[in-house]
Amino acid sequence: MAGGICTFASTSDTPKFTQLKQLTQPEEEHAMKASRFALIAVPLAALSIDAAAQSSVTLYGVVDNAFAYVNNQRGHSNFYMSQGNLQASKFGLLGSEDIGGGTKTVFRLESGFNSLTGAQASASTLFNRQAYVGLSNNRYGALTLGRQYTPYFSMVGALGPTGVLTGATSAHPGDVDALDTTLRFNNSINYVSPNLAGLTIGAQYALGGVPGSIATGSNLSAALRYDYQPVSVAAGYVKLKNPATSPALGSFASNSPVNNGYATAGGVQMIAAAGRYTFKDLMIGFNYSNAQYAPDSRSLFTDEAIFNSYGAIATYRFTPAMTAGAGYSYTRASKANGISNPAQYHQVSLEETYNVSARTTFYALQAYQHAHGKSLIASGGPAGVGIANAVAVVGDSQNASPSSGPSQFVAMVGLRHAF
């Protein structure tokens, strides 16, 4: 985790305050890009514990606000305040206790909030981002229970456009493949292996909790990541059952015109892969995803819909404080549900950051998207869905305010502070 952390460590009933430390490793900075407190590193990696300490609790968080301009939000240009762009605004508690034999109990409670109004990100869920408890062992890995990110997101997303740039303007259109931070599982069992010669494996199963039917509403995710010197690659899988009603699905974005026509899907399957190569100050990466929305007897569409996304990203560190990045993605829908000219989306994203300290960053974001073809959209008519011209919806920041036409441009200038 980038930024300072305040740690209370104790070996008895009386806590003592240890020194403020700064964690600025490049990999951790990337992880923080889309609020990446990824399990691939095992949650305890961010803890500051002195040699004799047996337990600790860390308070951390991010506040991120910006001025934003959009040339087309439902037919109108707009200049407004926006929050959580470079990183989601949030606060959390991360803790552990050494119980002997190289094993520690761990927990995390993490809550998102609107840093412009002070409101909770989710009115009905205080710790909407993460809430889990479990055990961690350097030799055997980590097993945690609760509301958690999927290995698909933690491992693949960290190497994709949202982990390297930001989901606000660089996520694939409408976050159709859930590589941004919207996908979380409730009631989940998550296991992450130790690092085995550069290979880390994660698996997660979320229980649906339906009496008499174990599989109903359950969700599954698995992923692996391999790191060797300048090369990092990852691949992941997600299977969602009854996403509109599943109690095991904590959050999933189906509110953009890219995929809201398929919100009644009986099942969603997503496969993604990403890789990057770092040479001194230059990083280049590539990513691919396949998202399949399948109907059941209750769905308002009849044919399976498939979205394939292809992307490339690059960053360059000009100075220790200044970095610039760029990304391009192409997303194409399949021919389905009476659509012979399926939607296609081209998106270009830019990012510039300047770190005035280890915790404070000024940033600028720019993105442009062009869409063409037809898409299935939710409608208020008797059929529930309809076919319309595809409209642009940049990244994951404009889902609720898409363009009224085929193009959309977004620019933001902001300040992020991590603590």
Protein Blocks (a to p, Z undefined) as FASTA:
>chain_A
ZZjddddddfbfbdcdddddddfbfklmmmmmnopacfklopklmpccdfklcbdcdddd
dddddddddfbgghiacddddehklpccdddddddddebjhiacdddddddddfknopaf
blklmblmbccdddddfknopcdedjdddfklmmmmmmmmmlmmcfklmgcehilnopam
kbccehiacdddddeehiacddddddehighiakgopacdddddddehjbccddddddde
hkllmmklmbacfkbfklmmmmmpfbdcdddddddddehjbccddddddddddddfkbcb
fbdcddddddddddddfbfkbccdddddddddddeehiabdcddddddddddddfbfkbc
cdddddddddedjdddddfbfnopacddddddehjllmmmccfbfbdcdddddddddZZ
